[in-house]
Amino acid sequence: MLLNSTHSASSSYDVIVVGGGIIGSSIAFELAESALRVLLISPNKKNCEDGASLASGAMLGAYGELTADQDTLEERQELDFRVKAQKIYPDWLARVREASGQQIFTSQGTFIIANNAGDRDRANLKSIKSKLEDYCEPHEWVEPEDVPGLDPNNSAAAYQALFIPGEGSVDSFELLNALEVALEKNSNSTILDDKVVSTDFGGEEGRWSVKTEHSGEIFAPNVVVCAGARVPEVISDSLAMKLKLPQVLFGKGTSCILADAPPIPHTIRTPNRSFACGLHVVPRSGGRLYVGATNSISATAQMSLGIQPQDLLYILGDGANQFNTALRNSKIEETRFGLRPITADGIPLVGKTQFPGFFVATGTYRNGMLMAPLVAQVVVSEFLNQEPPTENVFSPLNERRRSADPLQRLLSIGARDLMATVREPGGFLPYNRTRELEAYIRLLFEMAVLDQSSHEALRQKANQMMQDIPLDEVFLSIYYEFVRTVDSSSVPQSNSSSLKI
Ligand SMILES: Cc1cc2nc3c(=O)[nH]c(=O)nc-3n(C[C@H](O)[C@H](O)[C@H](O)COP(=O)(O)OP(=O)(O)OC[C@H]3O[C@@H](n4cnc5c(N)ncnc54)[C@H](O)[C@@H]3O)c2cc1C
């Protein structure tokens, strides 16, 4: 059933689901299929333009998301979860199709390419291949010229391509639409077009209060909060303080749908690059193409500026150069942006909390479209006290772990990815400048943020150089001095300190 916000929503429900992105809709779908009376509250698409699910490429990429850096316990656990989610996806989609009677476009197979725009592409492809082998997942190297639809600018020609036949994609719009229709058709579920302003204890045991913008306060014995990056905004301050959940941030992502584009029957993507999910083109229904995606992390949803020119320059400019130059002649049908929810420790947040009847599901970041069916099954199994389909490694009740030596890891990967970002769109730096600058930035960060005394000698030397040779040119010598300190192999001896002191 579909209610608009002027209707009373005061009938009794077993559970209120807050948020109608892929996570909330999938959970509501599973709950309603389990014969529970569900109220899904979410503003309709016109009133909420920054949901992640609609903006997503919806690649079902368990392996394509891997990088060579990801080998912490938490990262391995998430990979395992993604692989399991990928396995159950076809059956789950069949259930959604049957319950809704709607078509949901999918495509099968992903080509991951490596080219010179991504310094780490070769290492990342190697790492992806090794995990595919570990999981016995079919894959093969193919010649880049044999990738259907790949026709890049010569300067960005791919030098490697790895085909994963089992890694597909789904049309995010059609999937969300089908879930909505399935919920409307199910007599156990009701959708309310409204905004939740707060969830809180309901004044008596076993009761939760959900305050809405237009439909007043609604009570239920159970609440599942799935408002994506907006989760912090819908939990009252007093409840949030008691829950002690990790901070939820967002990574803004922009994407585009193209019509009249060259035929590209399978997803083509680069590995993840420069803090983002790399470039990708994903087939959509009616021969259209999805092109994505940017990623910029921020702490408050208000800081989002929507779609910016730099976002389009990246996805469309680099998309045409790196995938198919004929993309420039296609028609922009739609641009979208969304806020990918991510927790401060990067681990999704899924399942029951310490307060009976209060559940949360968010933080799926780049992989929520893929993980949604399994996330939903995990939540519903906890809800019904049933055997979970897999261990819930994202439970808010787990002790949140941090990897060993995180600052050094952050600095190394951060400085490297920062350099990759500043070169975009399309930029190459000559010689080994990228590596030099990476070393330089890393050292400056260490000086500014970490223990300053460890670089005292270097600081004094730089001061001395500026006093002894007060010429502008001394700055270059200091630069090389710094770079050499971090990475002596990146600086040729002739450059290391051209002004001698
Ligand atoms: C550009 C881009 C590309 C992506 N590509 C992929 C990909 O290829 N594969 C993949 O698996 N994942 C991908 N993702 C990630 C994926 O989209 C997210 O992990 C997932 O959509 C998160 O789902 P969600 O339901 O938690 O959040 P959202 O989709 O953001 O949904 C949150 C919902 O909460 C509702 N809401 C907000 N405030 C309120 C309120 N006050 N009251 C009630 N409801 C509220 C919103 O209306 C929205 O419906 C991508 C994301 C982006 C942005």
The ligand as an SDF file (V2000), in Angstrom:
LIG
                    3D

 53 58  0  0  0  0  0  0  0  0999 V2000
   27.9120    7.2690   -7.8620 C   0  0  0  0  0  0  0  0  0  0  0  0
   27.7490    6.0010   -7.0850 C   0  0  0  0  0  0  0  0  0  0  0  0
   28.1100    4.7830   -7.6530 C   0  0  0  0  0  0  0  0  0  0  0  0
   27.9560    3.5940   -6.9380 C   0  0  0  0  0  0  0  0  0  0  0  0
   28.2330    2.4000   -7.5610 N   0  0  0  0  0  0  0  0  0  0  0  0
   27.9790    1.2390   -6.9040 C   0  0  0  0  0  0  0  0  0  0  0  0
   28.1640    0.0040   -7.5690 C   0  0  0  0  0  0  0  0  0  0  0  0
   28.5370   -0.0470   -8.7510 O   0  0  0  0  0  0  0  0  0  0  0  0
   27.8920   -1.1440   -6.8810 N   0  0  0  0  0  0  0  0  0  0  0  0
   27.4510   -1.1300   -5.5830 C   0  0  0  0  0  0  0  0  0  0  0  0
   27.2250   -2.2050   -5.0110 O   0  0  0  0  0  0  0  0  0  0  0  0
   27.2870    0.0420   -4.9290 N   0  0  0  0  0  0  0  0  0  0  0  0
   27.5410    1.2130   -5.5570 C   0  0  0  0  0  0  0  0  0  0  0  0
   27.3820    2.4020   -4.9100 N   0  0  0  0  0  0  0  0  0  0  0  0
   27.1110    2.3800   -3.4710 C   0  0  0  0  0  0  0  0  0  0  0  0
   25.6750    2.1130   -3.1880 C   0  0  0  0  0  0  0  0  0  0  0  0
   24.8880    2.9040   -4.0230 O   0  0  0  0  0  0  0  0  0  0  0  0
   25.4030    2.4200   -1.7060 C   0  0  0  0  0  0  0  0  0  0  0  0
   26.2360    1.6330   -0.8840 O   0  0  0  0  0  0  0  0  0  0  0  0
   23.9550    2.0950   -1.3730 C   0  0  0  0  0  0  0  0  0  0  0  0
   23.1040    2.6410   -2.3340 O   0  0  0  0  0  0  0  0  0  0  0  0
   23.5690    2.6200    0.0000 C   0  0  0  0  0  0  0  0  0  0  0  0
   22.2120    2.3500    0.1590 O   0  0  0  0  0  0  0  0  0  0  0  0
   21.3770    2.9650    1.3500 P   0  0  0  0  0  0  0  0  0  0  0  0
   20.0080    2.4560    1.1790 O   0  0  0  0  0  0  0  0  0  0  0  0
   22.0980    2.7040    2.6300 O   0  0  0  0  0  0  0  0  0  0  0  0
   21.4620    4.5340    1.1480 O   0  0  0  0  0  0  0  0  0  0  0  0
   20.6710    5.5130    0.1020 P   0  0  0  0  0  0  0  0  0  0  0  0
   20.5570    4.8930   -1.2330 O   0  0  0  0  0  0  0  0  0  0  0  0
   21.3570    6.8020    0.2190 O   0  0  0  0  0  0  0  0  0  0  0  0
   19.2470    5.5500    0.7040 O   0  0  0  0  0  0  0  0  0  0  0  0
   18.9430    6.2710    1.8560 C   0  0  0  0  0  0  0  0  0  0  0  0
   17.4630    6.4890    1.8590 C   0  0  0  0  0  0  0  0  0  0  0  0
   17.1060    7.1690    3.0530 O   0  0  0  0  0  0  0  0  0  0  0  0
   16.1340    8.1280    2.7460 C   0  0  0  0  0  0  0  0  0  0  0  0
   16.1750    9.1920    3.7380 N   0  0  0  0  0  0  0  0  0  0  0  0
   17.1020   10.1590    3.8920 C   0  0  0  0  0  0  0  0  0  0  0  0
   16.7450   10.9780    4.8880 N   0  0  0  0  0  0  0  0  0  0  0  0
   15.5780   10.4990    5.3750 C   0  0  0  0  0  0  0  0  0  0  0  0
   14.7210   10.9060    6.4050 C   0  0  0  0  0  0  0  0  0  0  0  0
   14.9750   11.9890    7.1360 N   0  0  0  0  0  0  0  0  0  0  0  0
   13.5900   10.2040    6.6290 N   0  0  0  0  0  0  0  0  0  0  0  0
   13.2940    9.1060    5.9050 C   0  0  0  0  0  0  0  0  0  0  0  0
   14.0970    8.6710    4.9070 N   0  0  0  0  0  0  0  0  0  0  0  0
   15.2170    9.3590    4.6580 C   0  0  0  0  0  0  0  0  0  0  0  0
   16.5000    8.6250    1.3600 C   0  0  0  0  0  0  0  0  0  0  0  0
   15.3660    9.1430    0.7210 O   0  0  0  0  0  0  0  0  0  0  0  0
   16.9960    7.3570    0.7040 C   0  0  0  0  0  0  0  0  0  0  0  0
   15.9210    6.7010    0.0720 O   0  0  0  0  0  0  0  0  0  0  0  0
   27.4960    3.6180   -5.6030 C   0  0  0  0  0  0  0  0  0  0  0  0
   27.1250    4.8340   -5.0250 C   0  0  0  0  0  0  0  0  0  0  0  0
   27.2480    6.0160   -5.7530 C   0  0  0  0  0  0  0  0  0  0  0  0
   26.8150    7.3060   -5.1300 C   0  0  0  0  0  0  0  0  0  0  0  0
  1  2  1  0
  2  3  1  0
  2 52  2  0
  3  4  2  0
  4  5  1  0
  4 50  1  0
  5  6  2  0
  6  7  1  0
  6 13  1  0
  7  8  2  0
  7  9  1  0
  9 10  1  0
 10 11  2  0
 10 12  1  0
 12 13  2  0
 13 14  1  0
 14 15  1  0
 14 50  1  0
 15 16  1  0
 16 17  1  0
 16 18  1  0
 18 19  1  0
 18 20  1  0
 20 21  1  0
 20 22  1  0
 22 23  1  0
 23 24  1  0
 24 25  2  0
 24 26  1  0
 24 27  1  0
 27 28  1  0
 28 29  2  0
 28 30  1  0
 28 31  1  0
 31 32  1  0
 32 33  1  0
 33 34  1  0
 33 48  1  0
 34 35  1  0
 35 36  1  0
 35 46  1  0
 36 37  1  0
 36 45  1  0
 37 38  2  0
 38 39  1  0
 39 40  1  0
 39 45  2  0
 40 41  1  0
 40 42  2  0
 42 43  1  0
 43 44  2  0
 44 45  1  0
 46 47  1  0
 46 48  1  0
 48 49  1  0
 50 51  2  0
 51 52  1  0
 52 53  1  0
M  END
$$$$
